[in-house]
Amino acid sequence: MTDSSTEGIKTVLHPVSDLAAAKPVYAALLGVEPMADTPYYVGFEAAGQQIGLLPPDSHQGMTTPVAFWHVADLEAKLAEVTAAGAKVKQTPHDVGGGRVVASFTDPDGNELGLIQDK
C-alpha cells in the first residue's frame, strides 16, 4: 500500500518579474536572508516554511503564488486528486537534490502543487 497522505503546506512559490527587486522585500518581510540565492531561484526558510521566488524564465507560466503540499508518494497523490476531478498542469519532474514536483488545477482553475523529497 502506498502512502498518499500529505505533510501539509511547507513550500509557497512566488513568481516575480524582477528577482533582484523582490529579494530585499521578502528578506524584510521574513526577517531572514535567503538560504538559496541563484539566478533561477531565491529561497527563504522561515517558521518551518520554504518561501521561494521564481523569475520569469523559471516559473513556467505561474501567475500567482502556488502552495505546495509535501507528500510521501507524489504519483499516488496526483492520481488521487485527478481521479477526484483535478487536471494536471505540470507533470512530475525532478528539480534537483532528489526533489520531485508537480502541479494541478482544481475545478475552478486554482493551481496547487505537490512536492516529494526522495
C-alpha positions in Angstrom: 0.0 0.0 0.0 1.3 3.5 -0.9 1.2 6.4 1.4 -0.7 9.2 -0.2 -1.1 11.4 2.9 0.1 14.9 2.9 2.6 16.5 5.3 1.0 19.9 4.9 1.9 23.0 3.0 5.6 23.6 3.6 6.5 25.5 0.4 5.0 28.5 -1.3 6.5 29.7 -4.6 6.0 33.2 -5.8 6.5 34.2 -9.5 8.3 37.6 -9.7 9.2 39.8 -12.6 12.4 41.1 -11.1 14.3 38.8 -8.7 16.8 41.4 -7.6 14.0 43.8 -6.7 11.8 41.2 -4.9 14.6 39.6 -2.8 15.1 42.5 -0.3 11.3 42.9 0.1 10.9 39.2 1.1 14.0 39.4 3.3 12.5 42.3 5.2 9.1 40.6 5.4 10.5 37.3 6.7 13.3 38.7 8.8 15.9 36.4 7.3 18.4 36.3 4.4 18.0 33.8 1.6 19.3 30.3 2.2 19.4 29.7 -1.6 20.3 32.6 -3.9 20.7 31.7 -7.6 19.6 33.3 -10.9 16.7 30.9 -11.2 15.6 30.6 -7.6 15.8 32.5 -4.3 14.6 30.6 -1.3 14.0 31.6 2.3 13.5 29.3 5.3 11.1 31.0 7.8 8.9 29.5 10.5 9.3 26.0 9.1 8.3 27.0 5.6 10.2 27.4 2.4 9.3 30.6 0.6 10.6 30.7 -3.0 10.9 33.4 -5.6 11.0 32.4 -9.2 12.0 34.8 -12.1 10.0 34.7 -15.4 12.2 32.1 -17.0 11.8 29.7 -14.1 8.1 30.0 -13.1 6.7 28.1 -16.1 3.6 30.1 -16.5 2.7 30.7 -12.8 0.8 34.0 -12.4 0.1 33.8 -8.7 1.8 32.2 -5.7 1.3 28.5 -5.5 1.1 26.5 -2.3 2.9 23.1 -2.4 1.8 20.2 -0.2 4.6 17.9 0.7 3.7 14.2 0.2 5.3 10.8 0.7 4.2 9.5 -2.7 3.7 12.2 -5.3 2.4 9.8 -8.1 -0.2 8.3 -5.8 -1.4 11.7 -4.6 -1.5 13.1 -8.1 -3.6 10.1 -9.3 -5.9 10.5 -6.3 -6.6 14.2 -7.0 -7.0 13.7 -10.7 -9.5 10.9 -10.1 -11.4 13.4 -7.9 -11.5 15.9 -10.8 -8.3 17.9 -10.8 -6.3 18.4 -14.0 -2.6 18.0 -14.2 -0.9 21.3 -15.1 2.8 20.3 -14.7 3.8 16.6 -14.8 6.1 15.3 -12.2 9.7 16.3 -12.7 13.0 16.3 -10.8 14.1 19.8 -9.8 17.4 18.6 -8.2 18.5 17.2 -4.9 16.1 14.3 -5.2 13.1 16.6 -5.1 10.2 15.9 -7.4 7.4 18.4 -8.1 4.1 18.5 -10.0 1.1 20.8 -10.1 -2.5 20.6 -10.9 -5.6 22.7 -11.0 -8.8 22.3 -9.1 -12.2 22.6 -10.8 -12.1 26.4 -10.5 -8.6 26.7 -12.1 -6.6 27.3 -8.9 -3.1 25.9 -9.2 -1.9 23.6 -6.4 1.4 21.9 -6.1 2.9 18.7 -4.8 6.5 18.0 -3.6 8.1 14.7 -2.8 11.6 14.5 -1.3 13.3 11.2 -2.0 
